[in-house]
Amino acid sequence: MKKLKKWKIKLLMLITIVMMATLISESRGIVSYAATTGTVTATSLNIREKASASSKKLGAVEKGTKVTISSETKDSKGDLWYKIKVTINGKSVTGYVSGAYVKKTTTSTSTFLRRTGIVNATSLNIRKTTSTSSTILAKVKKSTIVNVLDKKKVSGTEWYKVSLKVNGKTITGYVHKKYITLEATTVSSSTYTLGKLNTSSVPIYKTANTYDTKRGTLSKNQEVILLGTLTVNNVKWTKVKAKVDGTAITGYVQSSKITKVTSTASSTQNKKGVTSSKITSRRIASTLASSKGTLAKNTSVTVQATLTVNGSKWYKCTYKVDGETTTGYIPSSKVSFPDDAEFLASLSEFPTSYQSYLKKIHEEYPKWKFVAIKTGLDWNTVIEEESKVGRNTIQSNIPNGGTYGAPFSYLSTESGAYDWSKDKYTVMDGTNWFTANTDVIEYYMDPRNFLTSDKIFQFEALAYDSSQKSSVVSSILSGTFMSGNYSVVDSATGKTVKGNYTDTFMEAGKQAGASPYFLAARAKQELGVNGSGSVSGTYPGYEGFYNYFNIGANDSAGGGAIANGLKYAKTGTTYNRPWTNPYKAIIGGAEFISTSYIKKGQNTNYFQKFNVVDSPYYLHQYMTNVQAPTSEAKTTYNSYNSMGLLNETMVFYIPVYNNMPSKVCELPATKGNPNSYLKTLTVKNGSNNLALTPTFNYKTTSYTMVVPNSINSVAVNATAISSHASVTGTGTYTLEAGKTKTISIKCTAGNGTSTTYQLKITRLVK
């Protein structure tokens, strides 16, 4: 081979240098990566041979075309270009397109999180590569702990890349995934206690794994809620709730960095207080803890324990949330102890509709105490039961033609209480006690109507109290036949029995455990100012017997109640019977009332009248007079007031019912007799009565009649059942042949209601 001339060799070397420089220039800035995809966004996008708009065009792709991107680069102007691969008309084309017109597809890549694992096979080979024929680097026994670095899938088999120390040397290799059990790095919440960090700059991780996401850094003495523990690679971790940058998060901290803190306490106190501002109660004594309810200012609380947590004082409290008693922890700075804290606590037990009345009474008499008796009974059921005929009565002389007593509108017209056909109210006791109207019963049973300083005494506790004074009893009995002494001959022994009424009531109260004030007021209510046959000692058939509380005096028409009560006083041996003198009757009667009522929970005048506390309910009621509790309350109030006792401590047991009406029940308006029915309706032609179809009945309001042509007029007459009603529409009516005459007769009751009766009379043509 001939040698090249020297100048030719130099020329070849120069050409080679230029070509290499060009290649280097073209490759500058190219970034290659695993192939990804993109979507064309331009209407039509040219594919170039090189990353330049002036380069040769290899083809074009339309908008929406999917392309495979293998690398990206920038041209001399700094514009982005993608090297793509796409199929056009069945032919694969590789070239460059402008990056401005291709949207890269975002793909998520899963990164294996380094973990700790435990060998679960009896013996496990660690191999150099992901192949069972690969070199064995080491053999490990069951329960050996390894670091799991990665996961790979080869020919359908999953492998873990692991590392561990063998004979002091770190070995890294591959094992089948199924022979490694990854240690758990999370745990379910199973505790809820308080802790604090005992060192600075403590990292909190997403899981119990230092290779996992670090969620923040906690400072020394920072509070955390301890939710559970677990051990990973022989290191104990704690699941915690903590605040990072003002946001509460859940994560994992190495347990050695935490010191437990006492954040709950046993109940050792019972002090009434109120919240001084709006505050959230906590599950444990930490502001980080979950809420146990938000309490408004002046919410009543009972402090049951005090504890100090990380320098802050807390109270363990009970309180009401939506009517339910709840326990939680409140900073002590948010609880105050005003003088009326106990009142506010008791007030919270009552429905809102009670509270304004009780507040007003409390302002006037701050020593009075109010106890809510939650009957658990439905209001509508209670009223339905108490409205049964004869169960509640009211006095009125009006049905008997008198002018005093309850108006007609207060009286029941239910079957058995009133006969519409005769305008007659059924007497339930004596001569003028009738069944009360349901609206009246609602009024007297609604406690809210009597939450005033004078009427509230129907709820006064009736138990004996050693502080009760004889002067009050004397005041109650003042002006009655019991204001002084008694002296009678005992009908059993023939001996004269003398005593003072006040002293006897005081002794009776003490022996029976009943308030002597109540006993005196009850006797006054039952017997009246001048007494009755129950205590005269001269009642026919029961001479020498006494019943100061009308025990057993069951209601009956004709006045038989007194006889029934004296029959009880005469027969039997319980309760100091027979009651043959005033002393025995008062002492024994007090014992009966206390045993039968007060000690069974019917410990107020209200509960003795309306038995809503001792099953069977609505029975075993001391009296039927629906107004009795209110009447006795006024007597008691007047006596206390005259003796200057209203500022003493008193306790009132006030009932609460389910589903009470939102508004306080009112008495019905005073109205006249309700009967608007006719007693008779007659049609006459001359002196001849003409037949009605159907036959007259006061409840039937529509009638017809056909008369012969010879009758050209009729006289219509009607009378009302009630003397309080008026009738219009009667008189003489002319009839036309072949036509029907419609006549309306209206009966208007004393209360303004009316019933219209219609009469259609047809006169025949011939």
Secondary structure, DSSP 4 states (H G I P E B T S, - for coil): -PPPPHHHHHHHHHHHHHHHHHHHHHHTT-EEEEEEEEEE-SSEEEEESSSSTTSPEEEEEETT-EEEEEEEEE-TT--EEEEEEEEETTEEEEEEEEGGGEEEPP-----PPPEEEEE-SSEEEEESSSSTTSPEEEEEETT-EEEEEEEEEETTEEEEEEEEEETTEEEEEEEEGGGEEEPP--------EEEEESSSSEEEESSS-TTS-EEEEEPTT-EEEEEEEEEETTEEEEEEEEEETTEEEEEEEEGGGEEEE---------EEEEESS-EEEESSSSTTSPEEEEE-TT-EEEEEEEEEETTEEEEEEEEEETTEEEEEEEEGGGEE--TTHHHHHHHTTS-HHHHHHHHHHHHH-TT-EEEEEEEEEEHHHHHHHHTSTTSSEEEBSGGGT-S-BS-GGGB--STTTEETTTTEEPEEEBTTEEEBPHHHHHHHH-GGGG-STTGGGGGB--B--TT--HHHHHHHHTTSTTSSEEEEE-TTT--EEEEEHHHHHHHHHHHHTB-HHHHHHHHHHHH-SS--TTTTS--TT-TT---TT-TT----BTSTHHHHHHHHHHS-SGGG-S--SHHHHHHHHHHHHHHHTGGGT--SHHHHHS--SSSSTT-S-S--BTTHHHHHHHHHHHHHHHHT-TTS--EEEEEEEET--SSPP-PPPP-------EEEEEEEETTEEEPPBS---TT--EEEEEE-TT--EEEEEEEESSTT-EEES-EEEE--BT-EEEEEEEEE-TTS-EEEEEEEEEE---
